[in-house]
Amino acid sequence: MEIRGEHSKKRVRFDSLKEGEPFYYNGELLMKTSEITDNSGFYGGTTYNCVSLRHGRIMSCSDDAMVGVARVHIEKEY
């Protein structure tokens, strides 16, 4: 997969993004997803709401986190 784009200086709250929108958080390119709750943990459920576009890991981001708007183009390499 090839990811091309730029990291905009514009920052917004995570909860203002729509599902499917890419963003940067802590230097990593992520995409907002619908919420997924994992109830298998000892202390209760963990809610995931984004995915790393480089590694495919599901992750969590708090609603009030400030994230960088990403302007990217993603293409599958053959």
Backbone as a ProteinNet text record, in pm:
[ID]
protein_1_A
[PRIMARY]
MEIRGEHSKKRVRFDSLKEGEPFYYNGELLMKTSEITDNSGFYGGTTYNCVSLRHGRIMSCSDDAMVGVARVHIEKEY
[TERTIARY]
84.7	0	89.5	55	128.5	38.8	94.3	21	93.9	25.4	83.7	-4.7	56.6	-24	55	-19.1	44.4	-27.3	47.8	-3.8	-41.8	-170.6	-219.5	-189.8	-170.4	-148.2	-279.3	-390.4	-521.3	-544	-584.6	-613.1	-759.1	-821.8	-963	-979.1	-1092.6	-1122.3	-1156.7	-1114.3	-1141	-1290.1	-1373.5	-1517.5	-1583.7	-1510.9	-1567.5	-1546.9	-1463.9	-1438.9	-1555.1	-1573.1	-1671.8	-1601.2	-1676.2	-1618.7	-1559	-1440.4	-1371.2	-1274	-1274.8	-1183.3	-1045.5	-939.6	-803.1	-754.5	-664.1	-608.1	-474.5	-396.8	-270.5	-285.7	-232	-232	-101	-26.4	106.5	194.9	187.2	271.6	228.6	118.2	72	-53	-59.9	-176.2	-283	-400.7	-511.8	-637.8	-740.3	-869.9	-975.8	-1072.9	-1181.6	-1272.6	-1315.9	-1404.8	-1527.8	-1624.1	-1733	-1674.9	-1739.8	-1687.4	-1701.3	-1595.6	-1591.8	-1559.6	-1640.4	-1615.4	-1573.6	-1460.5	-1407.9	-1434.9	-1519.3	-1555.8	-1478.6	-1370.1	-1296.8	-1196.7	-1170.7	-1070.8	-1118.5	-1024.4	-1052.6	-1125.1	-1092.6	-1148.9	-1269	-1324.1	-1438.2	-1399	-1488.2	-1469.9	-1373.8	-1307.3	-1223.6	-1291.8	-1305.2	-1368.5	-1262.2	-1264.7	-1173.9	-1253.6	-1191.9	-1264.6	-1181.7	-1063.7	-981.7	-888.5	-829.2	-739	-615	-499	-374	-374	-350.4	-349.7	-218.5	-114.7	13.1	20.9	-31	-14.1	-142.7	-259.6	-386.8	-435.1	-371.3	-412.2	-530.8	-627.4	-733.8	-682.2	-726.5	-675.4	-788.1	-755.9	-852	-800.1	-891.7	-859.7	-973.1	-938.5	-1043.6	-1114	-1241.9	-1322.4	-1267.3	-1203.7	-1154.3	-1009.3	-947.8	-810	-805.1	-701.9	-679.9	-596.3	-647.7	-581.5	-555.5	-457.4	-423.5	-501.6	-559.5	-634.4	-536.2	-567.1	-480.4	-541.9	-459.7	-501.1	-416.4	-471.4	-392.3	-461.7	-380.9	-428.5	-366.1	-450.3	-402.3	-431.7	-328.4	-341.4	-282.6	-349	-295.1	-189.4	-72.6	33.8	19	40.8	28.4	163.6
-116.7	0	123.3	218	344.4	454.9	531	642	770.1	860.1	989.8	1099.5	1204.9	1315.7	1410	1493.4	1593.6	1602.8	1648.1	1666.2	1813.3	1840.1	1977.2	2032.9	2162.7	2226.1	2245.6	2224	2239.4	2127.5	2163.6	2066.5	2079.3	1965.1	1960.7	1857.1	1862.4	1760	1628.8	1519.6	1388	1365.9	1408	1382.4	1463.3	1558.1	1633.7	1561.7	1458.4	1383.2	1288	1256.3	1157	1022.7	914.7	782.1	777.5	720.4	710.3	823.1	927.5	1039.5	1008.5	1033.7	1011.5	1130.8	1102.4	1208	1162.4	1257.1	1225.4	1245.5	1149.5	1158.5	1098.4	1176.3	1133.7	1086.5	1154.7	1124.2	1004.2	941.8	824.1	855.8	802.4	822.2	719.6	770.4	686.7	721.3	637	665	636.9	729.2	710.7	598.1	513.7	402.2	410.6	325.2	311.5	247.8	270.2	218.3	66.5	3	-140.9	-161.6	-238.3	-262.5	-406.8	-424	-555.6	-578.7	-672.7	-700.3	-817.4	-860	-977.2	-944.1	-817.9	-779.8	-800.5	-813.3	-835.7	-717.6	-597	-475	-420.5	-494.1	-446.2	-417.3	-351.8	-331.1	-220.5	-240.3	-138.1	-97.7	31.1	79.6	131	80.5	122.8	206.8	310.5	399	449.4	388.9	427.2	311.3	320.4	215.7	280.4	220.7	265.8	224.4	318.7	286.7	222.5	234.5	172.3	28.4	3.8	-126.5	-207.4	-145.2	-215.6	-244.4	-184.1	-207.1	-118.9	-175	-91.3	-22.3	101.3	182.8	265	337.2	426.5	568.8	661.1	803.1	870.7	953.5	1018.7	1125.1	1146	1240.3	1381.6	1421.9	1559.3	1575.3	1468.1	1476.4	1567	1649.9	1733.8	1654.7	1641.4	1562.3	1649.6	1610	1683.2	1631.3	1720.1	1681.5	1626.2	1511.4	1448.5	1463.5	1505.1	1511.1	1408.9	1288.4	1177.3	1107.5	1033.5	946.3	809.7	706.3	571.2	485	410.8	326.1	188.8	86.1	-48.2	-68.9	-118.3	-147.2	-289	-309.8	-444.9	-499.5
0	0	0	-80.9	-86.9	-30.9	62.7	122.3	87.9	18.8	-16.1	38.9	83.5	132.4	218.9	286.6	370.2	503.8	600.3	735.8	748.9	748.2	758.5	897.1	906.2	1035.9	1111	1043	1105.9	1206.1	1327.7	1433.1	1474.4	1496	1535.2	1646.6	1714.3	1814.6	1743.9	1801.8	1743.3	1719.9	1815.7	1801.6	1690.4	1629.8	1517.7	1383.4	1382.2	1259.5	1230.7	1102.8	1061.3	1044.8	1055.9	1032.3	892.2	882	753.6	727.5	810.3	789.4	846	767.5	815.9	897.7	992.8	1076.6	1133.8	1182.7	1248.3	1398.3	1474.3	1620	1668.4	1742.9	1790.4	1675.4	1562.4	1447.6	1365.6	1400	1328.3	1247.7	1125.8	1039.9	1076.9	1115.1	1159.7	1081.4	1094.8	1035.2	1140.7	1152.5	1247.9	1200.5	1295	1264.9	1354.9	1329.7	1425.6	1551.9	1664.9	1791	1799.5	1848.1	1869.4	2017.1	2088.8	2231	2252.5	2321.3	2356	2504	2535.1	2674	2733.6	2669.1	2716.7	2827.1	2853.5	2953.3	3095.2	3185.2	3327.5	3389.8	3349.2	3409.3	3333.3	3242.2	3165.4	3021.9	2951.4	2809	2772.5	2661.4	2600.6	2471	2449.1	2326.7	2231.4	2109.9	2004.1	1904.9	1849.7	1759.2	1641.7	1621.3	1506.3	1471.1	1353.7	1306.9	1246.1	1273.4	1212.4	1065.9	977.5	834	790.9	869.1	834.7	886.4	1008	1071.1	1081.6	1060.3	1067.4	1208.2	1309.4	1448.5	1483.7	1557.2	1609.5	1735.3	1756	1864.5	1924.8	2031.2	2096.9	2094.1	2079.3	2084.5	2161.9	2259.3	2338.1	2253.7	2281.9	2203.5	2205.7	2315.4	2325.3	2279.9	2227.9	2178.2	2055.6	2048.7	1931.4	1831	1709.4	1605.3	1483.8	1405.1	1283	1164.9	1088.3	968.8	866	809	709	570.9	477.5	337.1	264.1	246.7	194.7	78.2	4.3	-103.2	-78	-72.8	-44.8	-165.6	-209.6	-326.3	-298.3	-342.9	-329.9	-436.4	-393.7	-489.8	-540.5	-668.2	-726.3	-759.9
[MASK]
++++++++++++++++++++++++++++++++++++++++++++++++++++++++++++++++++++++++++++++

